């Protein structure tokens, strides 16, 4: 089965896709584009930020800014 942009499975054939759309429209199945990975990623980011000291956060931000500014601009 083909994968969608967020990793969800989708029917490969036209009739299967039409049946899936009909089931979503009638509420038989739920169309949820966001996965649980989004929630866990946000929670992990908050946990990491709360465990870092102000100096460590500043150093990470400094390295990120340096990486952004070091990229060459394409004209």
C-alpha positions in Angstrom: 0.0 0.0 0.0 1.4 3.5 -0.8 2.4 5.8 1.9 1.1 9.4 2.3 3.3 12.4 3.2 2.9 11.6 6.9 3.4 7.9 6.6 -0.3 6.9 6.5 -1.3 4.1 4.3 -3.5 4.9 1.3 -5.2 2.6 -1.2 -3.3 2.3 -4.5 -6.4 1.9 -6.8 -9.1 4.3 -7.7 -12.0 2.3 -6.3 -10.2 1.7 -3.0 -9.5 5.5 -2.7 -13.2 6.3 -3.4 -14.3 3.8 -0.8 -11.9 5.3 1.7 -13.2 8.9 1.0 -16.8 7.7 1.4 -16.0 6.0 4.8 -14.3 9.3 6.0 -17.3 11.3 4.8 -19.8 9.1 6.6 -17.7 9.0 9.8 -17.0 5.2 9.5 -13.3 5.9 9.8 -11.5 8.9 11.1 -9.2 10.9 8.9 -6.4 12.1 11.3 -3.5 13.7 9.4 -1.4 14.2 12.4 0.2 11.2 14.0 1.3 10.6 17.6 4.9 11.3 16.5 4.0 15.0 16.5 2.9 14.9 20.1 5.9 12.9 21.3 8.3 15.2 19.4 6.8 18.3 21.1 6.9 16.7 24.5 10.6 15.6 24.0 11.5 19.1 23.0 10.0 20.6 26.1 11.7 17.9 28.3 15.0 18.7 26.7 14.6 22.4 27.1 13.7 22.1 30.8 16.7 20.0 31.5 19.2 22.4 29.9 20.8 25.3 31.7 20.6 28.8 30.4 24.2 28.6 29.2 23.7 25.3 27.4 20.6 26.8 25.6 22.6 29.8 24.7 25.5 27.7 23.3 23.0 25.6 21.2 21.4 28.8 19.8 24.8 30.3 19.1 25.9 27.2 17.1 22.5 27.2 15.2 22.9 30.8 14.3 26.4 30.3 13.1 25.3 27.4 10.9 22.5 29.5 9.4 24.8 32.4 8.6 27.6 30.2 7.2 25.5 28.9 4.4 26.4 30.4 1.0 23.7 32.4 -0.7 22.8 31.3 -4.2 22.2 34.1 -6.6 
